[in-house]
Amino acid sequence: MSERTFRVWRGNQDGGEFVDYSVEVQPGMVVLDCIHEIQKEHASDLSCRWNCKAGKCGSCSMEINGKPGLSCMTRMNTFEEGETVTLQPMKAFPVIKDLACDVSWNYKQNERIRPFAPRERDPDGEHRMMQEDVDRVQEFRKCIECFLCQDTCHILRDRETEQNFAGPRFMARLASLDMHPLDTDDRIQEVKDESGSGLCNITRCCTEACPEHIGITDNAIIPLKERVVDRFYDPLMWLMRKLRPGKKETVKN
């Protein structure tokens, strides 16, 4: 057991400051345990979201020593002995109070995406897919919507979120739909215009922040950017559209 110092941001959308708290840390504790100790011993009004404490609900997202992470999955033994641990809310979203952010903007982006539109079943009433196709889209279903990828994305941090950029979490959702072998909808125009695929410059910071280790950049964003380029910037595709106007393009692989 050792005493550790936590520098916690306290405040709301109008402003705030960092306040230091000291708590006894026992072996096996995670950052969320220490927050609960701070609430119990020093600041009962400290606001912090959490739910499952198992790294599956995504509620306890925050910035720990300047890096986006889940407080329930960040073990105290990963810090140096005597190191002050700084806790603050995610910078990409408005603060409600202390460590709790308003992430409702993300759900609005999700509402803009047209839902899964499956093709008709085979004559025997079944849907059939190759296992390779199943494996490719299954990765994106591991997302727990912690929005750490959104928080670490410099596009969302540096610019107003009202612009046309949905962020890596929803680029991954678009990829899961566009790559689904049963889906019939064509969302490439929306990927370009509404979700802002061209704004991403492939820093891979979203992939590094993902607690589920989803290959957001390589497996979702880059393939979508390639499909946008094929559709709108490939001269051969442009010529084909001119020669065969009105012909529906196939975007599924």
C-alpha positions in Angstrom: 0.0 0.0 0.0 1.3 3.5 -0.9 -0.1 7.0 -1.0 -0.5 8.5 -4.4 -1.4 12.0 -5.6 -4.1 12.6 -8.2 -4.5 15.9 -10.0 -8.2 16.0 -11.0 -9.9 18.6 -13.1 -12.9 20.1 -11.3 -15.3 22.4 -13.0 -17.9 22.8 -15.7 -18.4 24.4 -19.1 -17.8 27.8 -17.6 -14.3 26.9 -16.4 -12.5 25.1 -13.6 -9.1 24.1 -12.2 -7.0 21.1 -11.2 -7.3 20.0 -7.6 -4.8 17.6 -5.9 -6.0 14.6 -3.8 -4.0 11.9 -2.0 -5.4 8.4 -1.5 -4.0 5.1 -0.4 -3.4 2.7 -3.3 -3.5 -1.0 -2.8 -2.2 -3.7 -5.2 -4.5 -4.5 -8.0 -6.3 -1.1 -8.0 -7.2 0.7 -11.3 -7.7 4.4 -11.8 -11.4 4.1 -11.4 -10.9 2.5 -7.9 -8.9 5.6 -6.9 -11.6 7.9 -8.2 -14.0 6.2 -5.9 -11.6 6.6 -3.0 -11.4 10.3 -3.8 -15.2 10.5 -3.8 -15.4 8.6 -0.5 -12.6 10.4 1.4 -12.3 13.9 -0.1 -14.9 15.0 -2.7 -18.3 13.3 -2.7 -19.5 15.7 -5.4 -16.8 14.7 -7.9 -18.6 13.7 -11.1 -17.4 10.7 -13.1 -19.2 8.3 -15.4 -18.8 4.5 -15.0 -21.0 1.4 -15.3 -19.5 -2.1 -15.9 -15.9 -1.6 -14.6 -15.0 -4.4 -17.1 -13.9 -2.4 -20.1 -17.1 -3.1 -22.0 -19.5 -0.2 -21.5 -17.2 2.6 -22.6 -18.6 4.9 -19.9 -15.5 5.8 -18.0 -13.5 7.4 -20.8 -11.2 10.3 -19.8 -7.7 11.6 -20.3 -5.1 10.0 -18.0 -1.8 11.8 -17.9 -2.9 13.5 -21.2 -3.8 10.2 -23.0 -7.3 9.0 -23.8 -8.1 5.8 -21.9 -10.6 3.8 -19.8 -10.2 4.5 -16.1 -11.4 1.0 -15.3 -8.7 -0.6 -17.4 -5.8 1.6 -16.5 -3.9 -0.2 -13.7 -2.0 1.9 -11.1 1.1 -0.3 -11.4 1.6 1.1 -14.9 2.7 4.4 -13.3 6.0 5.3 -11.8 6.3 5.2 -8.0 5.5 8.7 -6.7 4.2 9.9 -10.1 1.3 12.3 -9.9 -1.6 11.0 -12.0 -3.5 13.7 -13.8 -7.2 13.1 -14.7 -9.3 15.3 -16.9 -12.3 15.0 -19.2 -12.1 14.3 -22.9 -11.0 17.4 -24.7 -13.1 16.8 -27.9 -16.4 17.2 -26.2 -18.1 19.8 -24.0 -17.7 19.3 -20.2 -20.8 18.8 -18.1 -19.1 18.6 -14.8 -15.6 17.5 -13.7 -14.7 14.3 -15.6 -18.1 13.8 -17.2 -18.6 15.0 -20.9 -21.5 15.6 -23.1 -21.0 13.0 -25.9 -24.5 13.4 -27.4 -23.0 14.8 -30.6 -21.8 11.3 -31.4 -25.3 9.9 -31.3 -26.5 12.6 -33.7 -23.8 11.5 -36.2 -25.0 7.9 -35.9 -28.6 9.0 -36.7 -27.4 10.4 -40.0 -26.2 7.0 -41.2 -28.7 5.1 -43.2 -29.3 1.7 -41.6 -28.5 -1.8 -42.9 -30.4 -2.6 -46.1 -30.2 -6.3 -46.8 -30.8 -7.8 -50.2 -33.6 -10.4 -50.7 -33.1 -13.9 -49.3 -32.1 -16.7 -51.6 -35.0 -18.9 -53.0 -34.6 -21.3 -50.1 -35.2 -18.4 -47.6 -31.5 -18.2 -46.5 -28.8 -15.5 -46.5 -25.4 -16.8 -47.5 -22.1 -15.1 -47.0 -18.5 -16.1 -47.4 -16.7 -16.5 -44.1 -14.0 -14.1 -45.2 -16.7 -11.4 -45.6 -18.1 -12.2 -42.2 -14.7 -11.9 -40.5 -14.0 -8.6 -42.2 -17.1 -6.8 -40.8 -17.2 -8.6 -37.5 -14.1 -6.6 -36.3 -16.1 -3.4 -36.3 -18.8 -4.9 -34.1 -16.4 -5.0 -31.2 -16.8 -1.3 -30.7 -17.9 -0.4 -27.2 -18.5 3.3 -28.1 -16.1 4.7 -25.6 -15.4 7.5 -28.1 -11.7 7.5 -27.3 -11.0 7.4 -31.0 -13.2 10.4 -31.4 -11.4 12.2 -28.6 -7.9 11.6 -29.9 -8.8 12.6 -33.4 -7.1 15.9 -34.1 -9.8 16.9 -36.7 -12.5 16.8 -34.0 -10.2 18.5 -31.5 -9.0 21.3 -33.6 -12.1 22.2 -35.5 -15.8 22.8 -34.8 -17.6 19.4 -34.7 -20.6 20.9 -36.6 -18.6 20.6 -39.8 -19.0 17.6 -42.0 -16.7 15.1 -40.3 -18.3 12.2 -38.5 -15.0 11.0 -36.9 -13.3 7.6 -36.8 -16.0 5.7 -34.8 -18.6 6.4 -37.5 -16.2 5.9 -40.4 -15.9 2.4 -39.0 -19.6 2.0 -38.9 -19.9 3.2 -42.5 -17.2 0.7 -43.4 -19.1 -2.1 -41.6 -22.1 -1.4 -43.8 -20.4 -0.7 -47.0 -18.3 -3.9 -46.7 -21.2 -6.1 -45.7 -21.9 -8.6 -48.5 -25.7 -8.4 -47.9 -26.1 -4.7 -47.8 -27.5 -3.0 -50.9 -27.3 0.7 -50.1 -24.8 2.9 -51.7 -23.3 5.3 -49.1 -20.1 6.5 -50.9 -21.5 9.9 -51.7 -22.3 10.4 -48.0 -18.9 9.1 -46.9 -17.4 11.9 -49.0 -19.8 14.8 -48.4 -21.4 14.2 -45.0 -18.8 12.1 -43.1 -15.8 14.0 -44.5 -13.5 11.1 -45.4 -11.1 13.4 -47.1 -10.4 15.3 -43.9 -8.7 12.3 -42.3 -4.9 12.3 -43.0 -4.2 8.8 -41.6 -2.3 9.6 -38.4 -3.6 6.3 -36.9 -4.1 7.9 -33.5 -7.6 6.6 -33.4 -6.4 3.0 -33.8 -3.8 3.4 -31.1 -6.5 4.7 -28.7 -9.0 1.9 -29.3 -9.3 -0.4 -26.2 -10.7 -3.2 -28.4 -7.7 -3.0 -30.8 -9.9 -2.4 -33.9 -7.9 -1.5 -37.0 -9.9 1.7 -37.5 -7.4 3.3 -39.9 -6.2 0.4 -42.0 -9.4 -1.6 -42.1 -12.1 1.0 -42.2 -11.0 4.6 -43.1 -8.4 3.8 -45.7 -10.7 1.4 -47.7 -13.5 4.0 -47.6 -11.1 6.7 -48.8 -10.0 4.4 -51.6 -13.7 3.9 -52.7 -14.3 7.6 -52.7 -11.2 8.1 -54.9 -12.3 5.4 -57.3 -15.8 6.9 -57.5 -15.0 10.6 -57.8 -11.4 11.1 -58.8 -10.5 8.1 -61.0 -10.4 9.4 -64.7 -11.4 6.0 -66.0 -14.4 5.9 -63.8 -15.3 9.4 -64.8 -15.1 8.4 -68.5 -17.3 5.4 -67.9 -20.0 7.6 -66.2 -19.9 9.9 -69.2 -20.2 7.0 -71.7 -22.9 5.2 -69.6 -24.9 7.9 -67.8 -27.4 6.7 -65.3 -25.8 3.3 -64.9 -25.7 2.3 -61.2 -22.1 1.7 -60.0 -21.2 -1.3 -58.0 -19.2 -0.3 -54.9 -19.3 -3.6 -53.0 -16.3 -5.9 -53.1 
